[in-house]
Amino acid sequence: MGETGSTRRAWPPAAGPRRPPNAFARSACLTNLGLLLAGFAERTGRIDLLDDACATAREALDGAPAGHPLRARAHFALSRALDARYTAVSSMSDQDEAVAHARRGAESGSADDVPRRVLLATHLAGMLGNRAGNAWDPGGLGVLGTPGDPAEIDAPLALLRALAAEVPSRSADRARVLRALGH
């Protein structure tokens, strides 16, 4: 008890040795940091930060437990960072790797988490559409490519159509999928 007889603890707690975050918490924080760095770099034109965003997202992915929904988010973060770097410096290897991670993220997302599945699938569809080189603007993002092989657009369209069939008709998630389809 203190001088006044109170048993309340002082806030903030006294500084002492802190435990480092566990691997899961560290990976979750790194995933968010990777997304923040990539977004900041895109918005400010600081392409020097894109390497940091990619490295941070890779570290997050390395620490994400296999089979856990966090792994899908880490794949998404790395895909976004690689796509931002591809957009900034036109590295085809970055684009290919971004698509691969977007695909892994969409495939490893939890079936119960519909909003996240929609996010991951529309991201993958947009990446596939961009790689196909079609003048297609998934989700109205204002990013248009140049005309390419129309046959390559089948994969993202099939993905979005299948997702639209699964999502309840009166949901915002369905609206997002239909918007990506151009309906």
N, CA and C atoms as a LAMMPS dump frame, in Angstrom:
ITEM: TIMESTEP
0
ITEM: NUMBER OF ATOMS
549
ITEM: BOX BOUNDS ff ff ff
-5.0000000000000000e+02 5.0000000000000000e+02
-5.0000000000000000e+02 5.0000000000000000e+02
-5.0000000000000000e+02 5.0000000000000000e+02
ITEM: ATOMS id mol type element x y z
1 1 1 N 0.832 -1.184 0
2 1 2 C 0 0 0
3 1 3 C 0.871 1.24 0
4 2 1 N 0.323 2.279 -0.603
5 2 2 C 1.046 3.546 -0.657
6 2 3 C 0.81 4.342 0.606
7 3 1 N 1.26 5.597 0.58
8 3 2 C 1.12 6.452 1.761
9 3 3 C -0.333 6.733 2.105
10 4 1 N -1.196 6.733 1.099
11 4 2 C -2.604 7.045 1.351
12 4 3 C -3.428 5.816 1.652
13 5 1 N -2.791 4.651 1.647
14 5 2 C -3.511 3.422 1.914
15 5 3 C -4.091 2.807 0.656
16 6 1 N -3.818 3.376 -0.501
17 6 2 C -4.357 2.877 -1.757
18 6 3 C -3.551 1.681 -2.256
19 7 1 N -4.246 0.739 -2.866
20 7 2 C -3.568 -0.413 -3.458
21 7 3 C -3.441 -0.274 -4.975
22 8 1 N -3.865 0.858 -5.507
23 8 2 C -3.766 1.056 -6.955
24 8 3 C -2.312 1.149 -7.379
25 9 1 N -2.062 0.663 -8.58
26 9 2 C -0.706 0.718 -9.123
27 9 3 C -0.505 2.019 -9.862
28 10 1 N 0.715 2.469 -9.847
29 10 2 C 1.047 3.7 -10.556
30 10 3 C 0.982 3.467 -12.068
31 11 1 N 0.533 4.448 -12.778
32 11 2 C 0.513 4.388 -14.239
33 11 3 C 1.266 5.573 -14.777
34 12 1 N 2.113 5.439 -15.686
35 12 2 C 2.488 4.201 -16.356
36 12 3 C 3.341 3.335 -15.449
37 13 1 N 3.398 2.047 -15.762
38 13 2 C 4.184 1.162 -14.9
39 13 3 C 5.652 1.566 -14.896
40 14 1 N 6.312 1.228 -13.84
41 14 2 C 7.733 1.559 -13.725
42 14 3 C 8.509 0.91 -14.857
43 15 1 N 9.478 1.657 -15.356
44 15 2 C 10.297 1.125 -16.439
45 15 3 C 11.129 -0.031 -15.921
46 16 1 N 11.15 -1.064 -16.682
47 16 2 C 11.927 -2.245 -16.321
48 16 3 C 12.271 -2.988 -17.589
49 17 1 N 12.858 -4.119 -17.436
50 17 2 C 13.198 -4.873 -18.64
51 17 3 C 11.928 -5.293 -19.373
52 18 1 N 11.91 -5.063 -20.668
53 18 2 C 10.755 -5.429 -21.479
54 18 3 C 11.062 -6.712 -22.22
55 19 1 N 10.043 -7.524 -22.327
56 19 2 C 10.187 -8.741 -23.108
57 19 3 C 10.039 -8.386 -24.583
58 20 1 N 10.848 -8.97 -25.436
59 20 2 C 10.668 -8.725 -26.861
60 20 3 C 9.351 -9.363 -27.311
61 21 1 N 8.741 -8.829 -28.363
62 21 2 C 7.486 -9.421 -28.823
63 21 3 C 7.724 -10.842 -29.326
64 22 1 N 6.711 -11.672 -29.213
65 22 2 C 6.848 -13.025 -29.742
66 22 3 C 6.882 -12.96 -31.271
67 23 1 N 7.205 -14.059 -31.905
68 23 2 C 7.382 -14.085 -33.362
69 23 3 C 6.108 -13.662 -34.085
70 24 1 N 4.95 -14.071 -33.561
71 24 2 C 3.685 -13.713 -34.195
72 24 3 C 3.453 -12.199 -34.142
73 25 1 N 3.599 -11.621 -32.964
74 25 2 C 3.377 -10.178 -32.805
75 25 3 C 4.371 -9.384 -33.644
76 26 1 N 5.612 -9.824 -33.675
77 26 2 C 6.632 -9.156 -34.487
78 26 3 C 6.262 -9.206 -35.964
79 27 1 N 5.819 -10.362 -36.421
80 27 2 C 5.434 -10.515 -37.819
81 27 3 C 4.231 -9.635 -38.16
82 28 1 N 3.264 -9.556 -37.256
83 28 2 C 2.09 -8.709 -37.485
84 28 3 C 2.497 -7.241 -37.584
85 29 1 N 3.374 -6.799 -36.7
86 29 2 C 3.846 -5.41 -36.739
87 29 3 C 4.65 -5.132 -38.01
88 30 1 N 5.491 -6.067 -38.396
89 30 2 C 6.289 -5.888 -39.613
90 30 3 C 5.417 -5.874 -40.864
91 31 1 N 4.352 -6.668 -40.861
92 31 2 C 3.414 -6.654 -41.988
93 31 3 C 2.819 -5.259 -42.14
94 32 1 N 2.346 -4.706 -41.038
95 32 2 C 1.766 -3.362 -41.079
96 32 3 C 2.803 -2.313 -41.472
97 33 1 N 3.998 -2.439 -40.941
98 33 2 C 5.058 -1.489 -41.281
99 33 3 C 5.407 -1.566 -42.763
100 34 1 N 5.473 -2.772 -43.313
101 34 2 C 5.752 -2.923 -44.737
102 34 3 C 4.701 -2.235 -45.593
103 35 1 N 3.429 -2.394 -45.211
104 35 2 C 2.352 -1.718 -45.95
105 35 3 C 2.445 -0.202 -45.819
106 36 1 N 2.737 0.262 -44.611
107 36 2 C 2.869 1.705 -44.396
108 36 3 C 4.029 2.292 -45.201
109 37 1 N 5.171 1.616 -45.187
110 37 2 C 6.328 2.107 -45.935
111 37 3 C 6.043 2.149 -47.432
112 38 1 N 5.42 1.098 -47.952
113 38 2 C 5.104 1.061 -49.38
114 38 3 C 4.124 2.174 -49.744
115 39 1 N 3.093 2.346 -48.935
116 39 2 C 2.113 3.403 -49.204
117 39 3 C 2.719 4.791 -49.111
118 40 1 N 3.547 5.003 -48.102
119 40 2 C 4.206 6.3 -47.941
120 40 3 C 5.128 6.581 -49.124
121 41 1 N 5.884 5.567 -49.535
122 41 2 C 6.797 5.734 -50.666
123 41 3 C 6.029 6.065 -51.943
124 42 1 N 4.904 5.401 -52.147
125 42 2 C 4.085 5.672 -53.34
126 42 3 C 3.526 7.092 -53.324
127 43 1 N 3.029 7.504 -52.189
128 43 2 C 2.379 8.81 -52.11
129 43 3 C 3.356 9.983 -52.157
130 44 1 N 4.558 9.763 -51.679
131 44 2 C 5.526 10.864 -51.612
132 44 3 C 6.589 10.803 -52.7
133 45 1 N 6.598 9.716 -53.469
134 45 2 C 7.613 9.569 -54.501
135 45 3 C 8.975 9.178 -53.948
136 46 1 N 9.041 8.727 -52.712
137 46 2 C 10.303 8.321 -52.077
138 46 3 C 10.61 6.876 -52.427
139 47 1 N 11.087 6.653 -53.649
140 47 2 C 11.334 5.287 -54.086
141 47 3 C 12.455 4.617 -53.304
142 48 1 N 13.277 5.418 -52.627
143 48 2 C 14.337 4.833 -51.792
144 48 3 C 13.749 4.002 -50.646
145 49 1 N 12.512 4.287 -50.263
146 49 2 C 11.875 3.543 -49.173
147 49 3 C 11.284 2.211 -49.629
148 50 1 N 11.179 2.013 -50.936
149 50 2 C 10.56 0.784 -51.423
150 50 3 C 11.413 -0.448 -51.128
151 51 1 N 12.732 -0.303 -51.158
152 51 2 C 13.597 -1.425 -50.779
153 51 3 C 13.376 -1.786 -49.312
154 52 1 N 13.227 -0.762 -48.471
155 52 2 C 12.953 -1.008 -47.046
156 52 3 C 11.59 -1.674 -46.866
157 53 1 N 10.601 -1.231 -47.647
158 53 2 C 9.263 -1.823 -47.562
159 53 3 C 9.309 -3.296 -47.947
160 54 1 N 10.03 -3.608 -49.019
161 54 2 C 10.145 -5.015 -49.458
162 54 3 C 10.881 -5.849 -48.418
163 55 1 N 11.971 -5.328 -47.89
164 55 2 C 12.748 -6.075 -46.885
165 55 3 C 11.919 -6.3 -45.618
166 56 1 N 11.163 -5.298 -45.2
167 56 2 C 10.332 -5.414 -44.008
168 56 3 C 9.227 -6.448 -44.226
169 57 1 N 8.591 -6.4 -45.4
170 57 2 C 7.53 -7.364 -45.692
171 57 3 C 8.089 -8.783 -45.805
172 58 1 N 9.291 -8.939 -46.34
173 58 2 C 9.921 -10.27 -46.404
174 58 3 C 10.185 -10.81 -44.99
175 59 1 N 10.651 -9.941 -44.122
176 59 2 C 10.91 -10.349 -42.742
177 59 3 C 9.604 -10.753 -42.051
178 60 1 N 8.535 -10.011 -42.344
179 60 2 C 7.223 -10.349 -41.786
180 60 3 C 6.777 -11.723 -42.28
181 61 1 N 6.971 -11.987 -43.551
182 61 2 C 6.58 -13.266 -44.121
183 61 3 C 7.391 -14.41 -43.516
184 62 1 N 8.676 -14.174 -43.315
185 62 2 C 9.542 -15.194 -42.714
186 62 3 C 9.077 -15.572 -41.311
187 63 1 N 8.509 -14.618 -40.574
188 63 2 C 8.087 -14.874 -39.204
189 63 3 C 6.64 -15.302 -39.06
190 64 1 N 5.865 -15.233 -40.142
191 64 2 C 4.448 -15.586 -40.071
192 64 3 C 4.286 -17.11 -40.01
193 65 1 N 3.477 -17.596 -39.075
194 65 2 C 3.299 -19.046 -38.944
195 65 3 C 2.617 -19.648 -40.167
196 66 1 N 3.087 -20.795 -40.593
197 66 2 C 2.473 -21.499 -41.725
198 66 3 C 1.029 -21.847 -41.38
199 67 1 N 0.145 -21.65 -42.346
200 67 2 C -1.26 -21.97 -42.146
201 67 3 C -2.06 -20.943 -41.369
202 68 1 N -1.428 -19.9 -40.888
203 68 2 C -2.12 -18.861 -40.116
204 68 3 C -2.563 -17.737 -41.059
205 69 1 N -3.72 -17.115 -40.799
206 69 2 C -4.17 -16.014 -41.661
207 69 3 C -3.161 -14.86 -41.76
208 70 1 N -2.309 -14.708 -40.772
209 70 2 C -1.288 -13.661 -40.833
210 70 3 C -0.362 -13.88 -42.033
211 71 1 N -0.157 -15.121 -42.406
212 71 2 C 0.715 -15.418 -43.544
213 71 3 C 0.122 -14.843 -44.824
214 72 1 N -1.185 -14.934 -44.994
215 72 2 C -1.842 -14.356 -46.175
216 72 3 C -1.643 -12.842 -46.196
217 73 1 N -1.765 -12.206 -45.031
218 73 2 C -1.558 -10.751 -44.954
219 73 3 C -0.114 -10.387 -45.261
220 74 1 N 0.838 -11.211 -44.813
221 74 2 C 2.248 -10.935 -45.091
222 74 3 C 2.541 -11.086 -46.587
223 75 1 N 1.94 -12.089 -47.231
224 75 2 C 2.088 -12.224 -48.691
225 75 3 C 1.518 -10.986 -49.387
226 76 1 N 0.365 -10.518 -48.906
227 76 2 C -0.256 -9.323 -49.478
228 76 3 C 0.66 -8.109 -49.319
229 77 1 N 1.222 -7.933 -48.14
230 77 2 C 2.109 -6.789 -47.894
231 77 3 C 3.324 -6.832 -48.811
232 78 1 N 3.908 -7.998 -48.971
233 78 2 C 5.072 -8.114 -49.856
234 78 3 C 4.67 -7.877 -51.297
235 79 1 N 3.517 -8.376 -51.68
236 79 2 C 3.029 -8.143 -53.042
237 79 3 C 2.83 -6.655 -53.309
238 80 1 N 2.235 -5.957 -52.363
239 80 2 C 2.01 -4.502 -52.519
240 80 3 C 3.331 -3.752 -52.622
241 81 1 N 4.301 -4.111 -51.777
242 81 2 C 5.597 -3.429 -51.806
243 81 3 C 6.325 -3.701 -53.116
244 82 1 N 6.296 -4.933 -53.577
245 82 2 C 6.95 -5.271 -54.851
246 82 3 C 6.257 -4.589 -56.022
247 83 1 N 4.93 -4.531 -55.972
248 83 2 C 4.187 -3.861 -57.045
249 83 3 C 4.505 -2.37 -57.074
250 84 1 N 4.625 -1.758 -55.914
251 84 2 C 4.987 -0.335 -55.861
252 84 3 C 6.375 -0.12 -56.447
253 85 1 N 7.297 -1.032 -56.141
254 85 2 C 8.65 -0.897 -56.682
255 85 3 C 8.653 -1.141 -58.185
256 86 1 N 7.84 -2.101 -58.634
257 86 2 C 7.72 -2.335 -60.079
258 86 3 C 7.205 -1.07 -60.777
259 87 1 N 6.191 -0.457 -60.203
260 87 2 C 5.618 0.753 -60.783
261 87 3 C 6.65 1.877 -60.84
262 88 1 N 7.49 1.969 -59.813
263 88 2 C 8.479 3.045 -59.746
264 88 3 C 9.674 2.821 -60.665
265 89 1 N 10.131 1.58 -60.788
266 89 2 C 11.379 1.34 -61.534
267 89 3 C 11.224 0.372 -62.699
268 90 1 N 10.019 -0.11 -62.964
269 90 2 C 9.717 -0.993 -64.1
270 90 3 C 10.539 -2.276 -64.116
271 91 1 N 10.707 -2.89 -62.968
272 91 2 C 11.437 -4.157 -62.873
273 91 3 C 10.455 -5.307 -63.075
274 92 1 N 10.586 -6.011 -64.188
275 92 2 C 9.672 -7.112 -64.48
276 92 3 C 9.774 -8.227 -63.436
277 93 1 N 10.963 -8.429 -62.877
278 93 2 C 11.097 -9.466 -61.846
279 93 3 C 10.287 -9.09 -60.6
280 94 1 N 10.226 -7.8 -60.281
281 94 2 C 9.387 -7.355 -59.159
282 94 3 C 7.924 -7.626 -59.451
283 95 1 N 7.49 -7.367 -60.69
284 95 2 C 6.095 -7.61 -61.035
285 95 3 C 5.759 -9.096 -60.953
286 96 1 N 6.628 -9.935 -61.478
287 96 2 C 6.385 -11.382 -61.431
288 96 3 C 6.325 -11.889 -59.995
289 97 1 N 7.249 -11.411 -59.161
290 97 2 C 7.253 -11.834 -57.764
291 97 3 C 6.028 -11.28 -57.029
292 98 1 N 5.608 -10.068 -57.365
293 98 2 C 4.42 -9.478 -56.744
294 98 3 C 3.184 -10.317 -57.056
295 99 1 N 3.07 -10.757 -58.301
296 99 2 C 1.93 -11.595 -58.692
297 99 3 C 1.989 -12.929 -57.94
298 100 1 N 3.177 -13.506 -57.841
299 100 2 C 3.312 -14.787 -57.134
300 100 3 C 2.888 -14.663 -55.671
301 101 1 N 3.285 -13.581 -55.014
302 101 2 C 2.9 -13.397 -53.613
303 101 3 C 1.418 -13.052 -53.479
304 102 1 N 0.874 -12.31 -54.435
305 102 2 C -0.563 -12.028 -54.41
306 102 3 C -1.349 -13.328 -54.545
307 103 1 N -0.87 -14.221 -55.407
308 103 2 C -1.53 -15.522 -55.59
309 103 3 C -1.45 -16.353 -54.306
310 104 1 N -0.259 -16.4 -53.702
311 104 2 C -0.103 -17.167 -52.454
312 104 3 C -0.988 -16.594 -51.349
313 105 1 N -1.078 -15.276 -51.301
314 105 2 C -1.933 -14.645 -50.298
315 105 3 C -3.392 -15.003 -50.494
316 106 1 N -3.844 -14.945 -51.744
317 106 2 C -5.244 -15.265 -52.04
318 106 3 C -5.535 -16.733 -51.762
319 107 1 N -4.582 -17.604 -52.046
320 107 2 C -4.785 -19.041 -51.824
321 107 3 C -4.728 -19.417 -50.348
322 108 1 N -3.993 -18.656 -49.55
323 108 2 C -3.831 -19.029 -48.143
324 108 3 C -4.738 -18.256 -47.199
325 109 1 N -5.597 -17.409 -47.739
326 109 2 C -6.52 -16.657 -46.893
327 109 3 C -7.571 -17.565 -46.275
328 110 1 N -8.061 -17.175 -45.125
329 110 2 C -9.066 -17.948 -44.41
330 110 3 C -10.405 -17.888 -45.143
331 111 1 N -11.037 -19.046 -45.331
332 111 2 C -12.324 -19.111 -46.025
333 111 3 C -13.414 -18.379 -45.247
334 112 1 N -13.269 -18.279 -43.925
335 112 2 C -14.282 -17.624 -43.091
336 112 3 C -14.201 -16.104 -43.13
337 113 1 N -13.08 -15.573 -43.511
338 113 2 C -12.862 -14.124 -43.496
339 113 3 C -13.157 -13.551 -44.883
340 114 1 N -14.446 -13.365 -45.177
341 114 2 C -14.873 -12.937 -46.508
342 114 3 C -14.289 -11.58 -46.897
343 115 1 N -14.323 -10.557 -46.033
344 115 2 C -13.75 -9.271 -46.457
345 115 3 C -12.268 -9.381 -46.838
346 116 1 N -11.515 -10.169 -46.095
347 116 2 C -10.093 -10.316 -46.421
348 116 3 C -9.921 -11.105 -47.716
349 117 1 N -10.757 -12.137 -47.93
350 117 2 C -10.69 -12.898 -49.178
351 117 3 C -10.989 -12.001 -50.362
352 118 1 N -11.961 -11.118 -50.208
353 118 2 C -12.298 -10.192 -51.286
354 118 3 C -11.114 -9.261 -51.558
355 119 1 N -10.51 -8.73 -50.508
356 119 2 C -9.346 -7.854 -50.667
357 119 3 C -8.22 -8.579 -51.39
358 120 1 N -7.9 -9.784 -50.933
359 120 2 C -6.793 -10.535 -51.525
360 120 3 C -7.095 -10.93 -52.963
361 121 1 N -8.329 -11.354 -53.229
362 121 2 C -8.688 -11.779 -54.587
363 121 3 C -8.745 -10.606 -55.563
364 122 1 N -9.294 -9.469 -55.132
365 122 2 C -9.337 -8.324 -56.044
366 122 3 C -7.931 -7.781 -56.29
367 123 1 N -7.074 -7.866 -55.271
368 123 2 C -5.675 -7.461 -55.463
369 123 3 C -5.005 -8.375 -56.485
370 124 1 N -5.184 -9.684 -56.34
371 124 2 C -4.598 -10.628 -57.286
372 124 3 C -5.147 -10.408 -58.689
373 125 1 N -6.455 -10.214 -58.793
374 125 2 C -7.049 -9.994 -60.109
375 125 3 C -6.481 -8.733 -60.763
376 126 1 N -6.306 -7.696 -59.967
377 126 2 C -5.707 -6.471 -60.497
378 126 3 C -4.279 -6.691 -60.957
379 127 1 N -3.515 -7.463 -60.168
380 127 2 C -2.128 -7.756 -60.541
381 127 3 C -2.082 -8.564 -61.841
382 128 1 N -2.951 -9.577 -61.948
383 128 2 C -2.981 -10.387 -63.168
384 128 3 C -3.417 -9.557 -64.365
385 129 1 N -4.386 -8.687 -64.131
386 129 2 C -4.836 -7.807 -65.208
387 129 3 C -3.742 -6.863 -65.664
388 130 1 N -2.999 -6.3 -64.717
389 130 2 C -1.89 -5.407 -65.076
390 130 3 C -0.802 -6.157 -65.819
391 131 1 N -0.509 -7.366 -65.353
392 131 2 C 0.532 -8.139 -66.009
393 131 3 C 0.104 -8.537 -67.418
394 132 1 N -1.186 -8.793 -67.586
395 132 2 C -1.681 -9.133 -68.919
396 132 3 C -1.534 -7.945 -69.867
397 133 1 N -1.388 -6.757 -69.294
398 133 2 C -1.181 -5.574 -70.118
399 133 3 C -2.447 -5.03 -70.735
400 134 1 N -3.57 -5.431 -70.224
401 134 2 C -4.835 -4.933 -70.755
402 134 3 C -5.156 -3.583 -70.157
403 135 1 N -5.859 -2.774 -70.932
404 135 2 C -6.318 -1.486 -70.433
405 135 3 C -7.547 -1.745 -69.564
406 136 1 N -7.298 -2.233 -68.351
407 136 2 C -8.348 -2.654 -67.437
408 136 3 C -8.082 -2.006 -66.1
409 137 1 N -9.091 -1.439 -65.512
410 137 2 C -8.921 -0.7 -64.269
411 137 3 C -9.693 -1.378 -63.151
412 138 1 N -9.112 -2.405 -62.501
413 138 2 C -9.843 -3.11 -61.449
414 138 3 C -10.116 -2.216 -60.249
415 139 1 N -11.374 -2.151 -59.888
416 139 2 C -11.741 -1.391 -58.707
417 139 3 C -11.681 0.112 -58.886
418 140 1 N -11.53 0.599 -60.117
419 140 2 C -11.501 2.037 -60.352
420 140 3 C -10.313 2.729 -59.729
421 141 1 N -9.154 2.093 -59.756
422 141 2 C -7.971 2.659 -59.122
423 141 3 C -7.263 3.691 -59.991
424 142 1 N -7.672 3.826 -61.253
425 142 2 C -7.043 4.814 -62.119
426 142 3 C -5.708 4.365 -62.681
427 143 1 N -5.452 3.064 -62.684
428 143 2 C -4.189 2.539 -63.202
429 143 3 C -4.505 1.738 -64.457
430 144 1 N -4.154 2.278 -65.603
431 144 2 C -4.438 1.606 -66.858
432 144 3 C -3.148 1.113 -67.494
433 145 1 N -3.213 -0.059 -68.093
434 145 2 C -2.07 -0.613 -68.808
435 145 3 C -2.2 -0.345 -70.292
436 146 1 N -1.36 -0.961 -71.062
437 146 2 C -1.448 -0.851 -72.516
438 146 3 C -2.076 -2.133 -73.037
439 147 1 N -2.691 -2.081 -74.228
440 147 2 C -3.342 -3.287 -74.747
441 147 3 C -2.362 -4.443 -74.857
442 148 1 N -2.813 -5.616 -74.461
443 148 2 C -1.993 -6.82 -74.511
444 148 3 C -2.807 -7.977 -75.042
445 149 1 N -2.43 -9.179 -74.706
446 149 2 C -3.111 -10.378 -75.161
447 149 3 C -4.432 -10.538 -74.407
448 150 1 N -5.579 -10.439 -75.116
449 150 2 C -6.874 -10.544 -74.435
450 150 3 C -7.086 -11.886 -73.738
451 151 1 N -6.433 -12.94 -74.194
452 151 2 C -6.614 -14.263 -73.58
453 151 3 C -6.06 -14.292 -72.155
454 152 1 N -5.091 -13.438 -71.836
455 152 2 C -4.487 -13.445 -70.506
456 152 3 C -5.386 -12.853 -69.433
457 153 1 N -6.445 -12.185 -69.837
458 153 2 C -7.342 -11.578 -68.859
459 153 3 C -8.329 -12.597 -68.291
460 154 1 N -8.389 -13.785 -68.87
461 154 2 C -9.339 -14.798 -68.412
462 154 3 C -9.127 -15.196 -66.957
463 155 1 N -7.879 -15.326 -66.512
464 155 2 C -7.611 -15.769 -65.136
465 155 3 C -8.187 -14.813 -64.094
466 156 1 N -7.906 -13.505 -64.17
467 156 2 C -8.492 -12.629 -63.147
468 156 3 C -10.005 -12.539 -63.233
469 157 1 N -10.554 -12.595 -64.434
470 157 2 C -12.009 -12.536 -64.561
471 157 3 C -12.66 -13.775 -63.959
472 158 1 N -12.08 -14.947 -64.207
473 158 2 C -12.626 -16.178 -63.634
474 158 3 C -12.558 -16.138 -62.107
475 159 1 N -11.454 -15.642 -61.578
476 159 2 C -11.294 -15.524 -60.127
477 159 3 C -12.373 -14.621 -59.534
478 160 1 N -12.587 -13.471 -60.146
479 160 2 C -13.583 -12.533 -59.636
480 160 3 C -15.004 -13.065 -59.798
481 161 1 N -15.289 -13.719 -60.913
482 161 2 C -16.633 -14.28 -61.114
483 161 3 C -16.935 -15.356 -60.075
484 162 1 N -15.956 -16.211 -59.795
485 162 2 C -16.158 -17.258 -58.779
486 162 3 C -16.388 -16.631 -57.404
487 163 1 N -15.65 -15.596 -57.099
488 163 2 C -15.811 -14.924 -55.812
489 163 3 C -17.166 -14.229 -55.733
490 164 1 N -17.609 -13.619 -56.822
491 164 2 C -18.916 -12.946 -56.837
492 164 3 C -20.039 -13.947 -56.58
493 165 1 N -19.876 -15.165 -57.056
494 165 2 C -20.897 -16.188 -56.844
495 165 3 C -20.945 -16.654 -55.391
496 166 1 N -19.838 -16.547 -54.669
497 166 2 C -19.766 -16.999 -53.278
498 166 3 C -20.226 -15.955 -52.27
499 167 1 N -20.068 -14.687 -52.6
500 167 2 C -20.338 -13.606 -51.653
501 167 3 C -21.832 -13.299 -51.63
502 168 1 N -22.419 -13.098 -50.445
503 168 2 C -23.853 -12.785 -50.359
504 168 3 C -24.223 -11.569 -51.225
505 169 1 N -25.398 -11.644 -51.836
506 169 2 C -25.793 -10.625 -52.808
507 169 3 C -25.961 -9.231 -52.209
508 170 1 N -26.311 -9.12 -50.955
509 170 2 C -26.518 -7.803 -50.351
510 170 3 C -25.388 -7.432 -49.399
511 171 1 N -24.165 -7.54 -49.893
512 171 2 C -23.047 -7.175 -49.031
513 171 3 C -22.128 -6.189 -49.739
514 172 1 N -21.438 -5.405 -48.942
515 172 2 C -20.468 -4.464 -49.495
516 172 3 C -19.326 -5.208 -50.176
517 173 1 N -19.033 -6.419 -49.69
518 173 2 C -17.975 -7.212 -50.303
519 173 3 C -18.346 -7.59 -51.734
520 174 1 N -19.601 -7.944 -51.949
521 174 2 C -20.048 -8.274 -53.306
522 174 3 C -19.943 -7.044 -54.196
523 175 1 N -20.299 -5.905 -53.666
524 175 2 C -20.198 -4.67 -54.45
525 175 3 C -18.746 -4.415 -54.868
526 176 1 N -17.818 -4.682 -53.972
527 176 2 C -16.394 -4.489 -54.295
528 176 3 C -15.961 -5.431 -55.42
529 177 1 N -16.427 -6.691 -55.356
530 177 2 C -16.082 -7.667 -56.393
531 177 3 C -16.702 -7.249 -57.72
532 178 1 N -17.975 -6.867 -57.7
533 178 2 C -18.641 -6.45 -58.942
534 178 3 C -17.997 -5.2 -59.523
535 179 1 N -17.566 -4.312 -58.679
536 179 2 C -16.859 -3.112 -59.155
537 179 3 C -15.558 -3.503 -59.855
538 180 1 N -14.839 -4.455 -59.284
539 180 2 C -13.604 -4.921 -59.907
540 180 3 C -13.891 -5.596 -61.243
541 181 1 N -15.059 -6.224 -61.348
542 181 2 C -15.453 -6.849 -62.612
543 181 3 C -15.915 -5.811 -63.637
544 182 1 N -16.186 -4.612 -63.18
545 182 2 C -16.636 -3.563 -64.088
546 182 3 C -18.137 -3.488 -64.237
547 183 1 N -18.864 -4.107 -63.312
548 183 2 C -20.348 -4.083 -63.369
549 183 3 C -20.868 -2.848 -62.709
